[in-house]
Amino acid sequence: MRFVRFRMLVCAAILVAPSVAMADDAAEQMVQDALPVMHYTCASIAEEADGDEAFVVEVVGKMTALSLYNRQINIEDHATTDEEKAQLREAFIAALSEGCAADKDALLGGVVDNAVKTTLGL
């Protein structure tokens, strides 16, 4: 099942997400990097990636970074140990998988943002 594979790929994306607020220039660059990928749906990212796991991780990582920045979230405020971070990753993956399973045509950026919100209890 593509969503199971997708779920596994996202785990790495969490590791590349920023954990602190960025300076304005860095934030603007992050937005510019994310804009070209914001059109993906859960289904279209899997189709476009065609097995390229690095592509999926890169796209989800950009979307996750943008969500964390927009919500001014510092992951260190929610998890400081490796175990706590692993638990957050698992919760994020579950929320992302549920969101995509519920609507494969949902915009991935919205599913990612909802997964961030759900994972952190916001």
Long-range contacts (C-beta under 8 A, 24 or more apart in sequence): 2-46, 3-42, 3-46, 3-97, 3-100, 3-101, 3-104, 4-97, 5-46, 6-42, 6-45, 6-46, 6-56, 6-96, 6-97, 6-100, 7-93, 7-94, 7-96, 7-97, 8-93, 9-53, 9-56, 9-57, 9-60, 10-56, 10-57, 10-60, 10-92, 10-93, 10-96, 11-89, 11-93, 12-57, 12-61, 13-56, 13-57, 13-58, 13-60, 13-61, 13-64, 14-61, 14-64, 14-88, 14-89, 14-92, 14-93, 15-89, 16-57, 16-61, 16-65, 17-61, 17-64, 17-65, 17-68, 17-75, 18-65, 18-68, 18-69, 19-68, 19-74, 19-75, 19-76, 20-74, 20-76, 21-69, 21-72, 21-74, 22-69, 27-69, 30-62, 30-65, 30-66, 30-69, 31-66, 33-62, 34-62, 34-63, 34-65, 34-66, 34-109, 37-62, 37-63, 38-63, 38-107, 38-109, 39-107, 40-107, 40-108, 40-109, 41-104, 41-105, 41-106, 41-107, 41-108, 42-99, 42-100, 42-103, 42-104, 42-105, 42-106, 42-108, 42-111, 43-104, 43-105, 44-108, 45-108, 59-108, 60-96, 60-108, 60-112, 63-108, 63-109, 63-112, 63-113, 64-112, 64-116, 66-109, 67-109, 67-112, 67-113, 67-116, 68-116, 70-113, 71-116, 71-117, 71-122, 73-116, 73-120, 78-120, 88-119, 88-120, 91-118, 91-119, 92-116, 92-119, 95-119
